[in-house]
Amino acid sequence: MSTQTFVVREDFDVIVSRSAVRDLARSIGMGTADQARISLAASSAARALGIGRTHQGQITIEDVQREGQLGIRVVCEVEDLDQSPAEEKLADARAMTDELAIQELSAGQVQVTLIKWLR
């Protein structure tokens, strides 16, 4: 299993992590359309959380396997968030992934997890 974590302080860091998501998607055999979907969903979730703009955070990407199925998990995490992002802010990311979960880990700390499975 391959895992990469990116500390995100500015928009450029989101772009770097988005590129790494696309590279990982390509390396596990995802088609061009699914590479684009998961990488765009990652930056869309980061944007919804304000990562790289109004808040610092981190983005962790890894390949995952469940019941013989291969996929990519992207976890966007931010601290000092006033409130959890509304579902509508994550609608685009939800539409481009197979799974999306929002967790409030502690006061002001929110984590959004995205998963896209290889077809």
C-alpha positions in Angstrom: 0.0 0.0 0.0 1.3 3.4 -1.0 0.5 6.5 1.2 1.5 10.1 0.7 0.6 13.1 3.0 0.7 16.7 1.8 0.7 19.6 4.2 -1.4 22.3 2.6 -0.7 25.9 3.4 -1.6 27.6 0.0 -3.5 26.8 -3.2 -0.3 25.6 -4.9 -0.1 22.7 -2.4 -3.6 21.6 -3.4 -2.5 21.6 -7.0 0.5 19.4 -6.1 -1.6 16.9 -4.1 -4.2 16.8 -7.0 -1.4 15.9 -9.4 -0.3 13.1 -7.0 -3.8 11.8 -6.8 -4.0 11.6 -10.6 -0.6 9.8 -10.7 -1.7 7.2 -8.1 -5.0 6.7 -10.0 -3.0 6.1 -13.2 -0.6 3.7 -11.4 -3.4 1.4 -10.2 -4.9 1.3 -13.7 -7.8 3.8 -13.6 -8.9 5.2 -16.9 -8.4 8.8 -17.9 -12.0 9.8 -16.9 -11.7 8.2 -13.4 -8.3 9.8 -12.9 -9.8 13.2 -13.6 -12.8 12.5 -11.4 -10.9 11.5 -8.2 -8.3 14.3 -8.7 -11.0 16.9 -9.2 -13.0 15.5 -6.3 -9.9 15.8 -4.0 -9.4 19.5 -4.9 -13.1 20.2 -4.7 -13.3 18.7 -1.1 -10.2 20.7 -0.1 -11.8 23.9 -1.5 -15.0 23.1 0.4 -13.0 22.9 3.6 -11.1 26.1 2.8 -7.8 24.2 2.8 -5.0 26.3 1.1 -7.1 29.4 1.2 -8.5 30.3 4.6 -7.2 27.3 6.5 -4.1 25.1 6.6 -4.7 21.4 6.5 -3.4 18.2 5.0 -4.4 15.8 2.3 -3.5 12.1 2.5 -3.7 9.8 -0.5 -3.4 6.0 -0.5 -4.3 3.0 -2.6 -6.8 0.8 -0.8 -8.1 -2.7 -1.3 -11.4 -4.1 0.0 -12.8 -7.5 -0.9 -10.3 -7.8 -3.8 -11.3 -4.5 -5.2 -8.6 -1.8 -5.7 -9.2 1.9 -5.2 -7.9 5.2 -4.0 -8.7 6.9 -0.7 -8.2 10.7 -0.3 -8.5 12.2 3.2 -8.7 16.0 3.5 -8.3 17.2 7.1 -8.5 20.7 8.5 -8.3 22.2 12.0 -9.9 25.4 13.4 -12.9 25.1 11.2 -15.9 27.1 12.5 -18.4 24.6 11.3 -18.5 21.4 9.3 -19.0 22.0 5.6 -22.6 21.8 4.4 -23.4 18.7 2.3 -24.1 21.0 -0.7 -20.5 22.3 -0.7 -19.4 18.7 -1.2 -22.0 17.8 -3.8 -19.5 17.9 -6.7 -17.0 15.7 -4.8 -19.7 13.2 -3.9 -20.8 13.0 -7.5 -17.3 12.2 -8.7 -16.5 9.5 -6.1 -18.0 6.2 -5.0 -17.9 7.0 -1.3 -17.7 10.2 0.7 -17.7 10.5 4.5 -17.5 13.6 6.7 -16.3 13.3 10.3 -15.9 15.9 13.0 -12.9 14.5 14.9 -12.8 17.2 17.7 -13.8 20.8 18.1 -13.0 22.5 14.9 -11.2 19.5 13.3 -13.0 18.0 10.3 -12.0 15.2 8.0 -13.5 14.4 4.6 -12.7 11.0 3.2 -13.2 10.2 -0.5 -12.9 6.7 -2.2 -13.0 5.9 -5.9 -12.9 2.2 -6.9 -11.2 0.8 -9.9 -13.8 -0.4 -12.4 
